[in-house]
C-alpha cells in the first residue's frame, strides 16, 4: 500500500527465526523500504512455541535489522503471541510499536482507520494465499 506508506506482512506456520530474520533482512534491503513509515504484521495464523530464547534472539536481531523509526503494530490473537509481543516491545523500549487483537485497533494505532475495508480485504487475500 505504497500511497499509505504501509507495509503489510503476514506470517503463518511454525515461527522459525531462521526463516523470519532473512525475510525481514530482504525486505529492509529493498529500495522501497525507505518510503515505508507504517508496518502491520499479522501474527494471527502463527504457531508459536514460546521460550525465552525466541525473545532474546528477537531483541538481539532488532539491532542488526533496519527496522527503526517505523510505526509498527502486531496483530495477535493468542496469549503466547500477546505475551511475546508485550515483552518484546517492553524490553526494546520501542515507543512506536504496539500489539492489538483486532484489525480496527491496529488501524487506529496506525492512523489508518478510514482504510479498514481496503486493508481488511488485503489481509483476506493474503490469508487465501497461505
C-alpha positions as CSV (number, residue, x, y, z in Angstrom):
1,X,0.0,0.0,0.0
2,X,2.5,2.4,-1.3
3,X,0.4,5.6,-1.1
4,X,-0.3,5.0,2.6
5,X,3.4,4.2,3.2
6,X,2.2,0.9,4.7
7,X,3.8,-2.5,4.6
8,X,1.5,-5.4,5.5
9,X,3.3,-8.6,6.5
10,X,1.6,-11.9,7.3
11,X,3.4,-14.8,9.0
12,X,1.9,-18.3,9.2
13,X,3.0,-21.7,10.1
14,X,5.5,-22.5,12.9
15,X,7.5,-19.5,13.9
16,X,11.1,-20.0,12.9
17,X,13.7,-17.3,13.4
18,X,16.0,-18.8,10.8
19,X,13.3,-18.0,8.2
20,X,11.9,-14.8,9.8
21,X,15.2,-12.9,10.1
22,X,16.4,-13.4,6.4
23,X,12.9,-12.5,5.2
24,X,12.9,-9.2,7.2
25,X,16.5,-8.5,6.1
26,X,15.5,-8.9,2.5
27,X,12.5,-6.6,2.8
28,X,14.6,-3.9,4.6
29,X,17.2,-4.0,1.8
30,X,14.7,-3.1,-0.9
31,X,14.8,0.5,-2.2
32,X,11.1,0.9,-1.4
33,X,11.9,0.3,2.3
34,X,12.9,4.0,2.8
35,X,9.4,5.1,1.9
36,X,7.7,2.8,4.4
37,X,6.6,4.5,7.6
38,X,4.0,2.1,9.0
39,X,4.0,-1.7,9.3
40,X,1.2,-4.1,10.1
41,X,2.4,-7.6,10.9
42,X,-0.3,-10.2,11.1
43,X,0.8,-12.9,13.5
44,X,-2.7,-14.4,13.9
45,X,-2.0,-17.6,11.9
46,X,1.3,-18.1,13.5
47,X,2.1,-21.3,15.5
48,X,4.4,-20.1,18.3
49,X,6.4,-22.1,20.8
50,X,7.2,-19.5,23.4
51,X,10.5,-19.7,25.1
52,X,12.9,-17.1,26.4
53,X,15.4,-17.9,23.6
54,X,13.0,-16.6,21.0
55,X,12.5,-13.4,22.8
56,X,16.3,-12.9,23.4
57,X,17.0,-13.6,19.8
58,X,14.4,-11.2,18.5
59,X,15.7,-8.5,20.7
60,X,19.3,-9.2,19.6
61,X,18.3,-9.3,15.9
62,X,16.5,-6.0,16.1
63,X,19.8,-4.2,16.4
64,X,21.0,-5.8,13.2
65,X,17.9,-5.1,11.2
66,X,17.0,-1.8,9.7
67,X,13.5,-1.6,11.3
68,X,13.9,1.6,13.4
69,X,11.8,4.7,13.1
70,X,8.8,2.9,11.8
71,X,5.4,2.7,13.4
72,X,4.8,-1.0,13.8
73,X,1.7,-2.8,15.1
74,X,1.5,-6.6,15.5
75,X,-1.9,-8.2,15.1
76,X,-2.1,-11.1,17.6
77,X,-4.8,-13.5,18.8
78,X,-3.3,-15.9,21.3
79,X,-1.9,-15.5,24.8
80,X,1.5,-16.7,23.6
81,X,1.7,-14.1,20.8
82,X,0.4,-11.4,23.1
83,X,3.0,-12.2,25.8
84,X,5.8,-12.4,23.3
85,X,5.0,-9.0,21.7
86,X,4.3,-7.4,25.0
87,X,7.7,-8.5,26.4
88,X,9.5,-7.7,23.1
89,X,8.1,-4.1,23.0
90,X,8.8,-3.6,26.7
91,X,12.4,-4.9,26.5
92,X,13.3,-3.0,23.4
93,X,11.7,0.2,24.7
94,X,10.2,0.9,21.3
95,X,7.7,3.8,21.6
96,X,6.3,3.3,18.1
97,X,5.5,-0.4,18.5
98,X,2.2,-1.9,19.7
99,X,0.2,-5.0,19.5
100,X,-3.6,-5.4,19.0
101,X,-6.1,-8.2,18.8
102,X,-8.4,-6.5,16.2
103,X,-7.7,-5.0,12.8
104,X,-9.7,-1.9,13.8
105,X,-7.4,-1.2,16.9
106,X,-4.3,-1.9,14.7
107,X,-5.5,0.6,12.1
108,X,-6.5,3.1,14.8
109,X,-2.9,2.9,16.1
110,X,-1.5,3.4,12.6
111,X,-3.9,6.2,12.0
112,X,-5.4,4.4,9.0
113,X,-9.0,3.7,10.3
114,X,-10.6,5.2,7.2
115,X,-8.9,2.4,5.1
116,X,-10.2,-0.5,7.2
117,X,-12.2,-2.1,4.3
118,X,-9.3,-2.0,1.9
119,X,-6.8,-3.3,4.4
120,X,-9.1,-6.0,5.6
121,X,-9.6,-7.1,2.0
122,X,-5.8,-7.2,1.5
123,X,-5.4,-9.3,4.7
124,X,-8.1,-11.7,3.5
125,X,-6.4,-12.1,0.1
126,X,-3.1,-12.8,1.9
127,X,-4.9,-15.4,4.1
128,X,-6.2,-17.2,1.0
129,X,-2.7,-17.4,-0.4
130,X,-1.4,-19.2,2.7
